[in-house]
């Protein structure tokens, strides 16, 4: 039953729009070169949001990759993620980020996997010293929300200022395509991301 639930929640086929802007906190004006956008994306939904953030806020875009990628087989991936969450295993990252101390604001983007923060993002937050930085989570999910993922980000960044972040519906539509691969959905997503960035004064227009 647990495996089935994790399989269903990891990436589900949902179609109705659902966007949630959670954070309303304003941060200090930050130059684009001081912004880092780190994301994990399996179906390209989170990648799309990361690219929208970069387009409207600037910054360096980095995709998280594992030393040993998850299996191509979806069920095998679900089984591995469930086991990693149960044991606390942190998969080693292939991605290396130089001079992370040069960034003041770090966006971290990820899908909701089994209502939890994906293990690779836990690896990133554990591997790098993000003390005194502003951490801004963003999330895509299949309609069930962020689960405990944002809380886990806060737990793993005790010496950082962690904002509550942005969440939007991703998942797969009934035609088998990633929801945020469609032009009309991307336009809706960009409208909401721009509003969110403006509220925090992180958009280019605020500089």
NORNOR-V762120 format. One record per helix or strand of 2 or more residues. SS is the DSSP state (H for helix, E for strand). FROM is the first residue (numbers start at 0). TO is the last residue. Records with the same first field share a line. If there is no record, write none. Layout:
SS = FROM-TO ; FROM-TO
This chain:
H = 1-9 ; 31-33 ; 44-56 ; 73-86 ; 99-101 ; 118-126 ; 148-155 ; 178-180 ; 182-198 ; 203-205
E = 18-20 ; 34-38 ; 59-62 ; 104-112 ; 115-116 ; 133-140 ; 160-168
